[in-house]
Amino acid sequence: MKLIAGLGNPGAQYRGTRHNVGFEVVDTLAGRHGGAWEAAKVDGLIARLRMAGGEQVLLLKPLTFMNLSGDAVQGVAHYFKIDVPDTLIVTDDVNLPLGRLRARKTGTEGGHNGLRSVILRLGTLDFPRLRVGVGRGDARRELADHVLSRFDADEIPGIEAAIARAADAAETFVTSGIDDVMNRFNRAELDT
């Protein structure tokens, strides 16, 4: 079984914000594969899928707010006995241009509080992650205000395309692994 956790903040006031791109990716996957969201044993929502080749996949949207995402990720992974290498974390990244994807097998939190929480709760840096670029915006603007803002009208087509590509990348993770995701989705020419 694989776990794909999209990070974000619960509540209508956060829907459509840059920080909730992870939620949008797993929502896209649930829609593609007929998954229905249900309450988890931890503070989160899960959807159970069966993907290509019969692979069982669990989607997760932590309801702990971004800074405590690791609690739900660790709780679901432990409850369902999902190994860390079989867990993909999907999140936003202000350090990537809007729409750019970057997958890695390991790495630091890069200043992202959600990833920091996952690292602390899993006890390792070594888990697959997929970052979706949301751009930095005006450097004079507070970073917290930027990530909690909604996309400008001219950014929406680009981020919608990136969310669809990120869902494709997550499907590739399930069928082929993180190395294939990195080879296919980290290339800049896919961003155009």
C-alpha angles and dihedrals in degrees: 000000000000128000122212112188119190112199124219145112124282122235138065093267090066098044111119095015124132091248091058098060090109090058090050092053094053090043087055091050092049090051094048094050102034096252119164121208118238136170114275128217085254130048097291148074122256135193123195118218139176111212136185113323091020094283112165113228130187118203119203135196108184113219092198094094120254099285093058099038092122091068093064094038093052093042095052093042091051095045094049094037094237114167119234094245088056092056120091118193115203119197146149123267125201090191092067124073115257110287098009116132126210123183124189138175092218142354147128126291090260090214093306111134094203092055090044089056092048091050091051095048097043090043094225144078089215105096129109116260136181118203122198116205115237096170127240099253120196108000089214090063119090109260092227090055090049097052091046092051126096123246119270115248092254091052097053098083090050096048093044089054090047092051090052091048090047089053088050089051091051090052088051089051089056096047103032111012137245095296090062090047091053092047095048106034107032093069113111094220089069089065095071 
